[in-house]
Amino acid sequence: MKLELVTAPSVEAVTLAELKEHLRELGTDFDANILPLYLTTAIEYVQGRADARLQLNNTTYDERHSGWFSSGVPYRLQVYPVGSITSVKYWDTDAAEQTLASSEYLLTAPTYTTGTLELDPDASTLPNLHARDYPVTIRYVAGFGALAANVPETIKSAVKLAAQGIFEGRMSELKAPIDDLLGPYCAGAYS
């Protein structure tokens, strides 16, 4: 399996205005360089504390596979929460790229763990694949939504606390409250 980023999120999980309000930093001195850096660092920190596979805002990925996964056996996608499957494409034996009909698979997408893609056990036989590396590509969108407002408040609060810890130089004091907020999103919490 090979995971590739196709489209990065267009917004951050917490806006600069939300962070400034949380920090009670109403001046503009830090706006240009420092607060955006703190915010990016805090988001990366929170994603790492929760689960590196957790994507906060909509991001498009390609998962490339060396062959078909078994019909009737769910395949666990690598990033979550999965909002939608854009396409399942494959290279046929004539080296032509084809798209598998969406009626041939089912997405199950829980919030607290990775989604699964299952090929329809009643579907027709899967086509033979071209002898190449990664002939099957699943393109999907992962994240809580396209807007900062779509991210759950508990995660937004964790990001703000992490940024506060960086801003005030007291990150060690805030690790436990951050972890408490992220509990449901930690690796394996509900898998």
For each residue, the residues with C-beta under 8 A, 3 or more apart:
1: 63 64 65 66 78
2: 63 64 134
3: 61 62 63 64 78 79
4: 61 62 63 64
5: 8 59 60 61
6: 60 61 62 139
7: 59 60
8: 5 59
9: 12 55 56 57 58 59 143
10: 57 58 146
11: 15 57 146 147 148
12: 9 15 16 39 40 43 57 148
13: 43 56 57 148 151 155 156 159
14: 18 19 39 42 43 148 151 156 159 160 163
15: 11 12 18 19 148
16: 12 19 20 31 35 36 39
17: 20 21
18: 14 15 21 22 148 156 160
19: 14 15 16 22 23 25 35 38 39 160 163
20: 16 17 23 25 26 31 35
21: 17 18 24
22: 18 19 160 163 164
23: 19 20 35 163 164 167
24: 21
25: 19 20 30 35 167
26: 20
27: 30
28: 31 32
29:
30: 25 27 33 34 35
31: 16 20 28 35 36
32: 28 36
33: 30 36 37
34: 30 37 38
35: 16 19 20 23 25 30 31 38 39 163
36: 16 31 32 33 39 40
37: 33 34 40 41
38: 19 34 35 41 42 163 166 167
39: 12 14 16 19 35 36 42 43 159 163
40: 12 36 37 43 44
41: 37 38 44 45 162 163 166
42: 14 38 39 45 46 159 160 162 163 165 166
43: 12 13 14 39 40 46 47 56 159 162
44: 40 41 47 48
45: 41 42 48 49 162
46: 42 43 49 50 155 158 159 162 178 182
47: 43 44 50 51 52 54 55 56
48: 44 45 52
49: 45 46 158 178 179 182 186
50: 46 47 54 155 158 182 185 186 187
51: 47 54 80 185 186 187
52: 47 48
53: 78 79 80 114 187
54: 47 50 51 79 80 81 185
55: 9 47 58 59 79 80 81 142 143
56: 9 13 43 47 143 144 151 155
57: 9 10 11 12 13 143 144 145 146 147 148 150 151
58: 9 10 55 83 141 142 143 144 145 146
59: 5 7 8 9 55 79 141 142 143
60: 5 6 7 86 139 140 141
61: 3 4 5 6 78 79 139 140 141 142
62: 3 4 6 137 138 139
63: 1 2 3 4 77 78 137 138 139 140
64: 1 2 3 4 134 136 137
65: 1 68 69 134 135 136 137 138
66: 1 133 134 135 136
67: 129 135 136
68: 65 71 90 119 126 129 136
69: 65 73 75 117 119
70: 73 119
71: 68 119 120 121 123 126
72: 118 119 121
73: 69 70 118
74: 108 116 117 118
75: 69 116 117 118
76: 114 115 116
77: 63 80 82 114 115 116 117 138 140 142
78: 1 3 53 61 63 114
79: 3 53 54 55 59 61 82 114 140 142
80: 51 53 54 55 77 109 110 111 112 113 114 115 142
81: 54 55 109 110 111 112 115 142 143 144
82: 77 79 85 107 109 114 115 140 141 142
83: 58 109 140 141 142 143 145
84: 107 140 141
85: 82 88 102 105 107 117 138 139 140
86: 60 139 140 141
87: 99 100 137 138 139
88: 85 99 100 102 104 105 117 136 137 138 139
89: 97 98 99 100 136 137 139
90: 68 97 98 100 127 129 135 136 137
91: 95 96 97 98 129 130 132 135
92: 95 96 97 98 127 128 129 130
93: 127 128 129 130
94: 130
95: 91 92 130 132
96: 91 92
97: 89 90 91 92
98: 89 90 91 92 127
99: 87 88 89
100: 87 88 89 90 104 105
101: 104
102: 85 88 105
103: 120 123
104: 88 100 101 119 120 123 124
105: 85 88 100 102 117 118 119 120 123
106: 117 118 120
107: 82 84 85 115 116 117 140
108: 74 115 116 118
109: 80 81 82 83 115
110: 80 81 113 115 190
111: 80 81
112: 80 81 184 185 189 190 191
113: 80 110 188 189 190 191
114: 53 76 77 78 79 80 82 191
115: 76 77 80 81 82 107 108 109 110 140
116: 74 75 76 77 107 108
117: 69 74 75 77 85 88 105 106 107 138
118: 72 73 74 75 105 106 108
119: 68 69 70 71 72 104 105 123 126
120: 71 103 104 105 106 123
121: 71 72
122:
123: 71 103 104 105 119 120 126
124: 104
125:
126: 68 71 119 123
127: 90 92 93 98
128: 92 93
129: 67 68 90 91 92 93 135 136
130: 91 92 93 94 95 135
131:
132: 91 95 135
133: 66
134: 2 64 65 66 137
135: 65 66 67 90 91 129 130 132
136: 64 65 66 67 68 88 89 90 129
137: 62 63 64 65 87 88 89 90 134
138: 62 63 65 77 85 87 88 117
139: 6 60 61 62 63 85 86 87 88 89
140: 60 61 63 77 79 82 83 84 85 86 107 115
141: 58 59 60 61 82 83 84 86
142: 55 58 59 61 77 79 80 81 82 83
143: 9 55 56 57 58 59 81 83 146 150
144: 56 57 58 81 150 151 152 155
145: 57 58 83 149 150 151
146: 10 11 57 58 143 150
147: 11 57 150
148: 11 12 13 14 15 18 57 151 156
149: 145
150: 57 143 144 145 146 147
151: 13 14 56 57 144 145 148 155 156
152: 144 155 156
153: 156 157
154: 157 158 181 182 184 185
155: 13 46 50 56 144 151 152 158 159 181 182 185
156: 13 14 18 148 151 152 153 159 160
157: 153 154 160 161 181
158: 46 49 50 154 155 161 162 178 181 182
159: 13 14 39 42 43 46 155 156 162 163
160: 14 18 19 22 42 156 157 163 164
161: 157 158 164 165 174 177 178 181
162: 41 42 43 45 46 158 159 165 166 171 174 178
163: 14 19 22 23 35 38 39 41 42 159 160 166 167
164: 22 23 160 161 167 168 174
165: 42 161 162 168 169 170 171 172 173 174 175 178
166: 38 41 42 162 163 169 171
167: 23 25 38 163 164
168: 164 165
169: 165 166
170: 165 173 174
171: 162 165 166 174 175
172: 165 175
173: 165 170
174: 161 162 164 165 170 171 177 178
175: 165 171 172 178 179
176: 179 180
177: 161 174 180 181
178: 46 49 158 161 162 165 174 175 181 182
179: 49 175 176 182 183 186
180: 176 177 183
181: 154 155 157 158 161 177 178
182: 46 49 50 154 155 158 178 179 185 186
183: 179 180 186 189
184: 112 154 189 190
185: 50 51 54 112 154 155 182 189
186: 49 50 51 179 182 183 189
187: 50 51 53
188: 113 191
189: 112 113 183 184 185 186
190: 110 112 113 184
191: 112 113 114 188
